[in-house]
Amino acid sequence: MTYQETLDFLFPLHRFGIKPGLERVRLLLQAAGSPERRLGMVVHVAGTNGKGTAASAMASMFTAAGKKTALYTSPHLVDFTERIRIDGRRIPEDAVARYATLLKPAALEHQSTFFEVTTAIAFAWFADCGVEVSVLETGMGGRLDATNVVESDYAVLTRIGLDHTEWLGSTISAIAREKAAIIKPSSRVFTSINPDVDPVQEEAFGPVRDAAQGNGAPLHVVGRDFSFGGVSAEPGMLQLDVETGSCHYKGLRVPVTGAFHAPGIATAVAVAEDAGVGPEAVRAGLEALASTGYRGRLELLGRRPDTFLDVSHNADGMRATVDALMPFLSRYRDARVLFGLVSDKDSESMIRELMRLRCRFATTGLPSERGVASEELAEICRGLGAEAVSFSSPLEALQFLREEASPDSLILITGSFYLAGALLEKGTAGKAG
């Protein structure tokens, strides 16, 4: 198959939906020669919010230390190859086609899902390239996620919130149990979850602690075994200090927006140090975070007006996004939000969080059959007391906001990976107004 033929094969696999379980992906990996056994040191990352940041930060630090490092994340924003990288470089299109061709018979036989086939492609390429470290982000949950066929050296748990409740459970503790199932007897466990640091995470910590104890896995907790402080946040840059058992890192600079990233970054630093990454590589890796392909996490796209792109898609993530922007709000004349989301989300809770910005909404549909209709979303905003204008496309909505905005305005694009991807694909999201 060509690359385009491969995509034409892969994306319709979404018709098989989400089918939690590990048997199908194990059969796929057998067809590829069991690459999951040849991934080097494995760092497995799960969480509702912040896992992509932590995974990308760790991969960047390992690369800076000279380790050939694989990074597997999801979803992509524009192109499929974004998901699968070694030392920041995407998988070549011909490699995607080659591995997909190899896996296609088994995928069709077992009715494998899109994510299962994608995971098998990633593992096969990583193994054949001889990676020394593999940083693997779960797709959804942990226990039955396709990535959970690995025996990890490190299991990393980031902040837990309510998302995918129809699959993972309706409480924080239930979701935490699912995600903590990535912990194996082989794992050293690091977590940014500590109720002493964030009381909201009280319900999440117990299942993580219990899973570590049940597997005899050592548990390292932010605020207890390593810590952070000296946090200073500006648009596009976070500075913080991190202290571990053996080193005090002063003034680490990370090109992200928002103090809420600090616990996850501190956890990533602690893992990297524990795995043998030196202080210079820690610092250099964090500063080079953008080279991992990390995008869309309160990403500052342009100035005057300051325009942020954010993929928060649940209430917990949106609360963190708004909290990150609130310290800067007085700098701006007004705030405008371009908002779109898929239908299984708690739209009212997300809108209420965004309304703290005292913003005007421009709503849009999404390039997904799961997207909420633009006018329906605008009506929800209006019903909550917000001003909202409905547009048929993300590009039309963004153009409207930019035409209305002054150089001193704030524009936030948020609600969905689909929304971020649609604008980045057209090459418009990063242009100044």
C-alpha positions as CSV (number, residue, x, y, z in Angstrom):
1,M,0.0,0.0,0.0
2,T,1.0,3.6,-0.5
3,Y,0.8,6.0,2.4
4,Q,-2.5,7.4,1.2
5,E,-3.8,3.9,0.7
6,T,-2.7,3.1,4.2
7,L,-4.6,6.1,5.6
8,D,-7.7,5.0,3.6
9,F,-7.4,1.6,5.3
10,L,-6.6,2.9,8.8
11,F,-9.2,5.6,9.4
12,P,-12.3,3.5,8.5
13,L,-11.2,1.2,11.3
14,H,-12.8,3.7,13.6
15,R,-16.0,1.9,12.6
16,F,-15.0,-0.8,15.0
17,G,-15.2,1.8,17.7
18,I,-13.6,1.6,21.1
19,K,-13.2,-2.1,22.1
20,P,-11.2,-2.3,25.3
21,G,-9.1,-5.5,25.6
22,L,-5.6,-6.7,24.9
23,E,-6.1,-10.0,23.0
24,R,-6.5,-8.3,19.5
25,V,-3.4,-6.1,19.9
26,R,-1.4,-9.1,21.1
27,L,-2.4,-11.0,18.0
28,L,-1.4,-8.1,15.8
29,L,2.0,-7.8,17.6
30,Q,2.6,-11.5,17.0
31,A,2.1,-10.9,13.3
32,A,4.8,-8.2,13.6
33,G,7.3,-10.4,15.4
34,S,6.5,-9.3,19.0
35,P,8.1,-5.9,18.9
36,E,6.8,-5.0,22.4
37,R,9.6,-7.1,23.8
38,R,12.3,-4.9,22.0
39,L,11.4,-1.4,23.1
40,G,14.4,-0.8,25.4
41,M,13.6,0.9,28.7
42,V,9.8,1.5,28.8
43,V,8.2,4.5,30.4
44,H,4.4,4.1,30.4
45,V,2.3,7.2,31.1
46,A,-1.4,7.4,32.0
47,G,-3.6,10.1,33.3
48,T,-6.6,12.2,32.3
49,N,-4.8,15.5,32.0
50,G,-1.1,16.3,31.7
51,K,0.1,12.9,30.4
52,G,1.0,14.3,27.0
53,T,3.1,17.0,28.6
54,A,4.9,14.7,30.9
55,A,5.5,12.1,28.2
56,S,6.9,14.7,25.8
57,A,9.1,16.3,28.5
58,M,10.6,12.9,29.4
59,A,11.2,12.0,25.8
60,S,13.0,15.3,25.2
61,M,15.2,14.9,28.3
62,F,16.2,11.3,27.3
63,T,17.0,12.5,23.8
64,A,19.1,15.4,25.2
65,A,21.0,12.7,27.2
66,G,21.9,11.0,24.0
67,K,19.5,8.1,24.3
68,K,17.7,7.0,21.1
69,T,14.2,7.7,22.4
70,A,10.8,6.7,21.0
71,L,7.6,8.7,21.8
72,Y,4.1,7.5,21.2
73,T,1.2,9.9,21.8
74,S,-2.3,10.5,20.6
75,P,-4.3,11.8,19.0
76,H,-2.6,13.7,16.2
77,L,-3.6,17.2,15.2
78,V,-2.9,17.3,11.5
79,D,-1.0,14.3,10.2
80,F,-1.0,10.7,11.4
81,T,2.8,10.5,11.6
82,E,2.7,13.0,14.5
83,R,1.8,10.1,16.9
84,I,5.0,8.1,16.3
85,R,8.4,9.7,16.8
86,I,12.1,8.9,17.5
87,D,14.2,11.7,18.9
88,G,11.5,14.2,17.7
89,R,11.4,12.9,14.1
90,R,8.2,11.5,12.8
91,I,7.9,8.0,11.4
92,P,8.4,8.2,7.6
93,E,5.3,7.7,5.5
94,D,6.8,4.7,3.7
95,A,7.4,3.0,7.0
96,V,3.8,3.5,8.0
97,A,2.7,2.0,4.7
98,R,5.1,-1.0,5.1
99,Y,4.0,-1.9,8.6
100,A,0.4,-1.4,7.8
101,T,0.7,-3.7,4.8
102,L,2.2,-6.3,7.1
103,L,-0.5,-6.0,9.7
104,K,-3.5,-5.6,7.4
105,P,-4.5,-9.3,7.1
106,A,-4.4,-9.8,10.9
107,A,-6.2,-6.5,11.5
108,L,-9.1,-7.5,9.2
109,E,-9.2,-11.0,10.6
110,H,-9.5,-9.8,14.2
111,Q,-11.5,-6.6,13.5
112,S,-8.8,-4.6,15.1
113,T,-9.5,-1.0,16.0
114,F,-7.7,2.1,14.6
115,F,-5.7,2.5,17.9
116,E,-4.7,-1.1,18.1
117,V,-3.2,-1.1,14.5
118,T,-1.6,2.3,15.2
119,T,0.0,0.9,18.4
120,A,1.3,-2.1,16.5
121,I,2.8,0.1,13.8
122,A,4.5,2.2,16.4
123,F,6.0,-0.7,18.3
124,A,7.2,-2.4,15.2
125,W,9.0,0.7,13.9
126,F,10.5,1.5,17.4
127,A,11.8,-2.1,17.7
128,D,13.3,-2.3,14.2
129,C,15.0,1.1,14.8
130,G,16.7,-0.2,17.9
131,V,15.4,2.4,20.4
132,E,17.0,2.6,23.8
133,V,14.0,4.2,25.5
134,S,10.3,4.1,24.7
135,V,7.9,6.7,26.2
136,L,4.4,5.4,25.7
137,E,1.2,7.4,26.4
138,T,-2.0,5.4,26.9
139,G,-4.8,6.2,24.6
140,M,-7.7,5.8,27.1
141,G,-7.6,4.4,30.6
142,G,-4.8,1.9,31.2
143,R,-5.9,-1.6,32.2
144,L,-7.4,-2.5,28.8
145,D,-5.6,0.1,26.7
146,A,-3.7,-1.3,23.7
147,T,-0.4,0.0,25.1
148,N,-0.7,-2.1,28.2
149,V,0.9,-5.1,26.7
150,V,4.3,-3.8,27.8
151,E,6.3,-4.6,30.9
152,S,7.3,-1.1,31.9
153,D,10.4,0.0,33.8
154,Y,8.5,3.1,34.8
155,A,4.8,3.8,35.3
156,V,3.9,7.4,35.4
157,L,0.5,8.6,36.6
158,T,-0.6,12.2,36.1
159,R,-3.7,14.1,37.2
160,I,-7.0,12.1,37.1
161,G,-10.3,13.7,36.1
162,L,-13.7,12.7,34.8
163,D,-13.5,11.8,31.2
164,H,-14.5,8.7,29.1
165,T,-16.8,7.8,32.0
166,E,-18.9,5.5,29.8
167,W,-15.8,3.3,29.5
168,L,-13.7,3.9,32.6
169,G,-16.3,4.6,35.4
170,S,-18.3,7.5,36.7
171,T,-16.0,8.4,39.7
172,I,-12.5,9.6,40.1
173,S,-11.5,6.5,42.1
174,A,-12.9,4.1,39.5
175,I,-11.0,5.9,36.7
176,A,-7.9,6.0,38.8
177,R,-8.1,2.2,39.3
178,E,-8.3,1.7,35.5
179,K,-5.3,4.0,34.9
180,A,-3.2,2.6,37.8
181,A,-3.4,-0.8,36.1
182,I,-0.4,0.1,34.0
183,I,1.6,-0.5,37.1
184,K,3.5,-3.9,36.9
185,P,5.8,-5.7,39.3
186,S,8.6,-4.5,37.1
187,S,7.7,-0.8,37.4
188,R,9.1,2.1,39.4
189,V,6.1,4.3,39.9
190,F,6.1,8.1,39.8
191,T,3.1,10.3,40.2
192,S,2.0,13.9,40.2
193,I,-1.0,12.9,42.3
194,N,-0.8,13.9,45.9
195,P,-3.8,15.2,47.9
196,D,-1.4,17.2,50.1
197,V,-0.4,19.2,47.0
198,D,-3.8,19.1,45.4
199,P,-6.8,18.2,47.7
200,V,-9.0,17.6,44.6
201,Q,-6.9,14.5,43.9
202,E,-7.7,12.8,47.2
203,E,-9.9,10.3,45.5
204,A,-7.3,9.5,42.9
205,F,-4.4,8.8,45.1
206,G,-5.6,5.7,47.0
207,P,-6.0,3.5,43.9
208,V,-2.5,4.5,42.7
209,R,-1.0,3.7,46.1
210,D,-2.9,0.4,46.3
211,A,-1.8,-0.7,42.8
212,A,1.8,0.1,43.6
213,Q,1.7,-1.8,46.9
214,G,-0.1,-4.7,45.3
215,N,2.6,-5.1,42.7
216,G,5.5,-4.5,45.1
217,A,6.4,-1.5,43.0
218,P,8.2,1.5,44.7
219,L,6.1,4.6,44.7
220,H,7.5,8.1,44.3
221,V,5.1,11.0,45.0
222,V,5.3,14.7,44.2
223,G,5.5,16.8,47.3
224,R,6.9,13.8,49.3
225,D,9.8,12.2,47.4
226,F,10.4,15.1,45.1
227,S,9.0,18.6,45.0
228,F,8.8,21.9,43.0
229,G,8.7,25.6,43.9
230,G,9.7,29.0,42.6
231,V,7.0,28.8,40.0
232,S,6.8,31.7,37.6
233,A,4.4,31.6,34.6
234,E,4.3,33.9,31.6
235,P,2.5,33.4,28.3
236,G,4.6,30.8,26.5
237,M,7.1,30.2,29.3
238,L,7.1,28.4,32.7
239,Q,10.0,28.7,35.1
240,L,10.3,26.5,38.2
241,D,12.7,24.8,40.7
242,V,12.6,21.1,41.2
243,E,14.2,19.3,44.1
244,T,14.8,15.5,44.1
245,G,16.6,13.3,46.5
246,S,20.0,14.1,45.0
247,C,19.7,17.4,43.0
248,H,18.2,20.8,43.3
249,Y,17.3,22.2,39.8
250,K,17.0,26.0,39.9
251,G,15.2,28.0,37.3
252,L,14.3,25.3,34.9
253,R,12.6,26.9,31.8
254,V,9.9,25.1,29.9
255,P,8.1,26.6,26.8
256,V,4.6,26.1,28.1
257,T,1.9,28.4,29.5
258,G,0.5,27.8,32.9
259,A,1.6,27.0,36.4
260,F,-0.6,23.9,36.4
261,H,2.1,22.2,34.4
262,A,4.5,22.3,37.3
263,P,3.5,19.0,39.1
264,G,3.8,17.1,35.8
265,I,7.1,18.6,34.8
266,A,8.5,17.9,38.3
267,T,7.4,14.3,37.9
268,A,9.0,14.1,34.5
269,V,12.3,15.5,35.9
270,A,12.2,13.0,38.8
271,V,11.8,10.0,36.4
272,A,14.5,11.2,34.0
273,E,17.0,11.7,36.9
274,D,16.1,8.3,38.4
275,A,16.8,6.8,35.0
276,G,20.3,8.4,34.9
277,V,19.7,11.6,32.9
278,G,22.2,14.3,34.1
279,P,21.3,17.8,35.2
280,E,22.5,19.4,31.9
281,A,20.4,17.1,29.8
282,V,17.4,17.7,32.1
283,R,17.7,21.4,31.5
284,A,18.4,21.2,27.8
285,G,15.6,18.7,27.2
286,L,13.0,20.8,28.9
287,E,14.0,23.9,27.0
288,A,13.8,21.9,23.7
289,L,10.3,20.5,24.5
290,A,8.8,22.0,21.3
291,S,11.1,19.7,19.3
292,T,9.1,16.6,20.3
293,G,6.2,17.9,18.3
294,Y,4.4,18.9,21.5
295,R,1.6,21.3,20.5
296,G,-1.8,22.6,21.5
297,R,-1.4,22.9,25.3
298,L,-2.1,26.5,25.8
299,E,0.3,27.1,22.9
300,L,1.0,30.8,22.3
301,L,0.4,31.1,18.5
302,G,0.7,34.8,18.0
303,R,0.9,38.2,19.6
304,R,-1.3,41.3,19.3
305,P,-3.7,39.9,19.8
306,D,-2.3,37.1,22.0
307,T,-3.8,33.9,20.6
308,F,-3.6,30.6,22.4
309,L,-4.4,27.2,21.1
310,D,-5.5,24.6,23.6
311,V,-6.8,21.1,23.3
312,S,-8.5,20.9,26.7
313,H,-11.7,18.8,26.2
314,N,-13.1,18.1,29.7
315,A,-14.1,20.2,32.7
316,D,-11.0,19.4,34.7
317,G,-8.7,20.4,31.9
318,M,-10.6,23.5,31.1
319,R,-10.5,24.6,34.8
320,A,-6.7,24.3,34.6
321,T,-6.6,26.2,31.3
322,V,-8.6,29.1,32.7
323,D,-6.7,29.1,36.0
324,A,-3.5,29.4,33.9
325,L,-4.8,32.5,32.0
326,M,-6.4,34.3,35.0
327,P,-3.2,35.9,36.3
328,F,-2.7,37.5,32.9
329,L,-6.3,38.6,32.3
330,S,-5.9,42.1,33.5
331,R,-3.4,42.7,30.7
332,Y,-6.1,42.3,28.1
333,R,-8.8,44.6,27.0
334,D,-11.2,41.7,26.4
335,A,-11.3,37.9,25.9
336,R,-12.8,35.9,23.1
337,V,-13.1,32.2,22.9
338,L,-13.4,30.0,19.8
339,F,-15.2,26.9,21.1
340,G,-16.1,23.5,19.6
341,L,-16.4,20.1,21.2
342,V,-17.6,16.6,20.7
343,S,-21.0,15.3,22.0
344,D,-19.8,13.1,24.9
345,K,-18.4,16.0,26.9
346,D,-19.9,18.0,29.8
347,S,-20.4,21.2,27.8
348,E,-22.1,23.2,30.5
349,S,-19.2,22.7,33.0
350,M,-16.7,23.6,30.4
351,I,-18.5,26.7,29.4
352,R,-18.9,27.8,33.0
353,E,-15.2,27.5,33.5
354,L,-14.5,29.6,30.4
355,M,-17.0,32.2,31.5
356,R,-14.6,33.1,34.3
357,L,-12.6,34.8,31.6
358,R,-15.6,37.2,31.0
359,C,-15.4,36.2,27.4
360,R,-17.5,36.3,24.2
361,F,-17.9,33.0,22.5
362,A,-17.7,32.1,18.8
363,T,-18.9,28.5,18.4
364,T,-18.2,26.2,15.6
365,G,-18.9,22.7,14.4
366,L,-16.1,20.2,14.1
367,P,-14.8,18.0,11.2
368,S,-16.1,15.0,13.1
369,E,-19.5,13.3,13.1
370,R,-19.3,13.4,16.9
371,G,-19.1,17.2,16.9
372,V,-21.8,19.3,18.6
373,A,-23.6,21.5,16.1
374,S,-22.4,25.1,16.2
375,E,-25.8,26.7,16.9
376,E,-26.7,24.1,19.5
377,L,-23.4,25.0,21.3
378,A,-24.1,28.7,21.0
379,E,-27.6,28.2,22.5
380,I,-26.0,26.4,25.5
381,C,-23.7,29.4,26.0
382,R,-26.6,31.8,25.8
383,G,-28.6,29.7,28.2
384,L,-25.8,30.1,30.8
385,G,-25.7,33.9,30.3
386,A,-22.8,34.2,27.9
387,E,-22.7,36.1,24.6
388,A,-22.2,33.7,21.7
389,V,-22.2,33.8,17.9
390,S,-22.4,30.7,15.8
391,F,-20.3,29.9,12.7
392,S,-20.3,27.0,10.3
393,S,-16.6,26.5,10.2
394,P,-13.6,27.0,12.5
395,L,-11.8,29.2,10.0
396,E,-14.9,31.5,9.6
397,A,-15.1,31.8,13.4
398,L,-11.4,32.6,13.8
399,Q,-11.5,35.2,11.1
400,F,-14.5,36.9,12.8
401,L,-12.7,37.0,16.2
402,R,-9.6,38.4,14.7
403,E,-11.5,41.1,12.8
404,E,-13.3,42.1,16.0
405,A,-10.3,41.9,18.3
406,S,-8.0,44.7,19.2
407,P,-4.2,44.2,19.6
408,D,-4.8,44.1,23.3
409,S,-7.4,41.3,23.1
410,L,-7.0,37.7,24.2
411,I,-8.2,34.9,21.9
412,L,-8.4,31.4,23.1
413,I,-9.1,28.4,20.8
414,T,-10.2,25.4,22.8
415,G,-12.5,22.5,23.4
416,S,-11.2,19.7,21.1
417,F,-8.3,18.1,19.3
418,Y,-10.4,18.2,16.2
419,L,-10.8,22.0,16.4
420,A,-7.0,22.5,16.9
421,G,-6.2,20.2,14.1
422,A,-8.7,21.8,11.7
423,L,-7.1,25.2,12.1
424,L,-3.5,24.0,12.1
425,E,-4.1,21.9,8.9
426,K,-5.3,25.0,7.1
427,G,-2.2,26.9,8.3
428,T,-4.2,29.7,9.8
429,A,-4.1,29.2,13.5
430,G,-0.6,30.6,13.9
431,K,-1.0,33.7,11.8
432,A,-1.1,37.0,13.5
433,G,-4.4,38.9,13.4
